[in-house]
Amino acid sequence: MLIKVLKLSGRVPKNTIMKNVFLTARWERLFLLTFAVEPAVLLPYLPKGLELDMIEGKAFLSFVAFDFLDTRLKGLPIPFHTHFPEINLRFYVRKGEKRGVAFIREFVPKFWIAQTARTIYNEPYRKISMKSNYKVQENIIKVQHIFAGFELNVWAANETFVPETDSLEHFFKEHDCGFGTDHSGQTLEYAVEHPVWEVYKNVKYDLKLDFGKLYGAEWEFLNRTEVFSKVLAKGSEIKVFEAEI
């Protein structure tokens, strides 16, 4: 399927260039498993003032697993909280010409990260038991995430390329805005800066997950939903800028 999308270069949007950097890190080996879903499923989670970013009438939801490395808050590393995996469930939104993502739930294995994100920033973080690892063997990269009794294994050729800007791979992996809601119900917008990510070739995966048990009964239908897209992105250093209303 060919789609027309706004070319995203990983830049900071013009109206946030002067904002302070809140977080820096490396996000590596990002696996995105995407489902096409009915828009009505996502509307209750849509922050005010936004609309779903759809393709040919379809809305999209992605299960994402990756590694957070060298994490620093306002330039400072937090002891024992610099390297950790994350998994999240996110969907695709837009505010005028700005395309971004919003989150259903984000899981990390660090209590204070989840507590701080939830209490101060109202981000939907929770702590669960998690671990991840990867290895490269005979030109194959293998990535594994084990979390809350579930397991994800990903295999791909250890060879990368940059997808065209009108491709599905580009659409799902390249967004320079994130959106959330503060404790008063106001919509928050924050910029994310990173280079355009390369993706691995010939991606295969095995996911042992009950979406209903991990995310709630309303998401159990994903256990039976056909996968629309799968991407394993190489990742890079990133910057997250302070949110604005």
C-alpha angles and dihedrals in degrees: 000000000000117000132184111229136168108265108250119196100179089257125145109257112253096249093056102042092104094048119111121258109249101181137014127187145129117264109200138182097006112192115197119190108185132197130192108229139177110274091231089067092063102037095087089059097045113117116233117276095022134103132206114267101230138179117213091340095311125121121207138220124187133201104211130192125181146137126264109210134178091006117189130178111212089342097309125109116224111223113253090002103082101089123041142125125251134196124190144171112226140168136205124257141165139209107199105303094346114101120199148138137261127197135236095186138342124202128200132165094233118091097202094049091052093043095048094045092048099041101040103026102024090232112159096246126150132178120238134158108276142161135171139189141171140193139184115225129167092346092309123114115211122195125187133187122184115188136164092340094313130104141209124192122184129186128187141157109271089240125102140197138177111249121227115268091244093054129106090239090059093045095055099041104038117072125135098190132065124192134202142151127254124222091271093053096256117141115248124205126196132178124233120199126199139129118269105279126239117225131215123246129240098017119194128173146181116208121188101188139132103210091194093057095045101038105020138275093285089068097048090100089072088073087071100034120110115244113249100191141359124197134173109197123195094223131203145203111313140193125208116199127212114278124251132196 
